[in-house]
Amino acid sequence: MTRYPIMQNIKTSGVALLALTLCFLGTACASQKCDMCMMGGDGAAAVNHAVAIVTPTKGNTCRGVVKFEQVADGVKVTADIEGLTPNSKHGFHIHEFGDATSDDGTAMGGHYNPEGHEHGLPDGKPIHAGDMGNLEANAQGVAHLETVFHNITISGKNAILGRGLIVHAKVDDGGQPTGNAGARIGQGVIGAVK
């Protein structure tokens, strides 16, 4: 009896081990549909829906749910966030890392920017893939946003799966390098949804 049952069906030839290593590293599989990692030929998992549960950073009350749906021309983002300052705007960005281990959100790294663009607001010019503009809170401190972003995918080019989501204390004014949006008051990790 094998100590690790999952290894029973894996051939130990150099080719099989190389394929398994590439799968775990997220690089392209040799086949069109790899049985070990369920990735397509482009190396991206076939994920069409994702979610981030936003929790407050230390001393803040920002919390909510952000849903992501792959659509024909981009990713539809639906955000429902509460615990914000009433009648205010808050910078809203995808960040490099899905690391929520710091109580101030800094482990999430900087804005997700795989193409090396300048920071900006979603107005059509090339911007960071993670630049999603602002959430606008009502008199109760609740914000709802529903829009499609055309420069990201869930698991293809400029993939957001596994990355971080940050809500900032201040408005993103579009300035360089990150919009002057201030402290990170809410954070979440973008995860796959069945």
RACORSUL-V201322 format. One record per residue. N is the residue number from 1. PHI is phi in whole degrees, -180 to 180 (999 if undefined). NEAR is the number of other ideal C-beta (glycine too) atoms within 8 Angstrom. D_CENTER is the distance of its C-alpha to the mean C-alpha in whole Angstrom. Layout:
# RACORSUL-V201322
N&PHI&NEAR&D_CENTER, N&PHI&NEAR&D_CENTER
This chain:
# RACORSUL-V201322
1&999&2&41, 2&-77&6&38, 3&-65&3&36, 4&-115&5&33, 5&-55&5&33, 6&-63&6&30, 7&-81&7&32, 8&-59&6&35, 9&-100&4&34, 10&-99&9&32, 11&-69&5&35, 12&-96&5&35, 13&-68&6&36, 14&-56&5&34, 15&-66&7&33, 16&-65&10&31, 17&-66&9&30, 18&-63&8&28, 19&-62&12&27, 20&-64&10&25, 21&-62&8&24, 22&-62&11&22, 23&-61&12&21, 24&-67&7&19, 25&-82&6&18, 26&81&6&16, 27&-92&6&19, 28&-61&8&21, 29&-85&13&23, 30&-74&6&27, 31&-96&6&27, 32&-72&4&25, 33&-143&8&24, 34&-83&11&24, 35&-71&4&26, 36&-77&8&24, 37&-122&8&20, 38&58&8&20, 39&-101&14&19, 40&-81&10&20, 41&-63&8&22, 42&-91&7&19, 43&82&9&18, 44&-102&10&15, 45&-64&10&14, 46&-81&8&15, 47&-114&11&13, 48&-112&6&13, 49&-136&12&11, 50&-148&13&9, 51&-148&11&9, 52&-128&12&8, 53&-94&7&11, 54&-88&14&12, 55&-119&9&15, 56&-73&11&17, 57&-79&14&17, 58&-55&6&21, 59&84&4&24, 60&-118&10&21, 61&-124&6&21, 62&-67&15&18, 63&-156&10&16, 64&161&12&15, 65&-133&9&13, 66&-123&15&10, 67&-108&11&10, 68&-126&14&9, 69&-133&9&12, 70&-70&11&13, 71&-123&8&16, 72&-57&2&18, 73&-112&5&17, 74&153&10&14, 75&-123&13&11, 76&-82&11&13, 77&-112&13&11, 78&-123&9&13, 79&-116&14&13, 80&-130&10&16, 81&-126&17&16, 82&-126&12&20, 83&78&11&21, 84&-95&15&21, 85&-66&7&24, 86&-56&9&26, 87&53&6&26, 88&-131&10&24, 89&-119&10&21, 90&-136&19&18, 91&-56&15&15, 92&-142&14&12, 93&-139&17&9, 94&-90&14&5, 95&-111&14&7, 96&-56&11&8, 97&-119&9&8, 98&-91&10&7, 99&-118&10&11, 100&-99&12&12, 101&-81&4&16, 102&-94&9&17, 103&-80&4&18, 104&-116&8&18, 105&83&14&14, 106&-71&6&15, 107&-68&9&14, 108&-74&15&10, 109&74&8&12, 110&-88&7&12, 111&-59&12&10, 112&-69&14&8, 113&-144&11&12, 114&-67&6&12, 115&-102&7&15, 116&72&4&17, 117&-84&9&18, 118&-73&8&19, 119&-67&13&17, 120&-172&12&18, 121&-99&10&17, 122&-70&10&16, 123&-124&5&20, 124&109&3&20, 125&-79&5&21, 126&-62&7&18, 127&-137&12&16, 128&-55&12&13, 129&-60&13&10, 130&-87&14&8, 131&-79&14&11, 132&-114&10&11, 133&80&8&15, 134&-132&10&16, 135&-94&12&16, 136&-114&8&20, 137&-86&15&22, 138&-88&9&25, 139&-65&5&28, 140&-94&7&27, 141&77&11&24, 142&-114&10&22, 143&-122&14&19, 144&-129&6&18, 145&-133&11&16, 146&-143&7&16, 147&-157&7&15, 148&-110&9&14, 149&-106&10&12, 150&-98&6&14, 151&-107&8&13, 152&-135&13&9, 153&-134&12&9, 154&-75&14&8, 155&-140&10&10, 156&-111&8&12, 157&-66&4&13, 158&54&11&10, 159&-64&12&8, 160&-103&16&4, 161&-59&12&5, 162&86&8&6, 163&-92&15&4, 164&-95&17&5, 165&-128&15&6, 166&-127&14&10, 167&-107&15&13, 168&-99&15&15, 169&-73&9&19, 170&-121&11&20, 171&-69&9&20, 172&-83&16&18, 173&-94&7&21, 174&84&7&20, 175&-72&6&22, 176&-92&5&21, 177&-94&4&20, 178&-135&9&17, 179&89&13&19, 180&54&8&21, 181&-86&13&18, 182&78&7&20, 183&-62&9&19, 184&-96&13&16, 185&-100&13&17, 186&-149&17&14, 187&-143&14&11, 188&-156&12&9, 189&-114&13&6, 190&-82&16&4, 191&-120&10&8, 192&-69&8&10, 193&-123&8&13, 194&-64&3&16
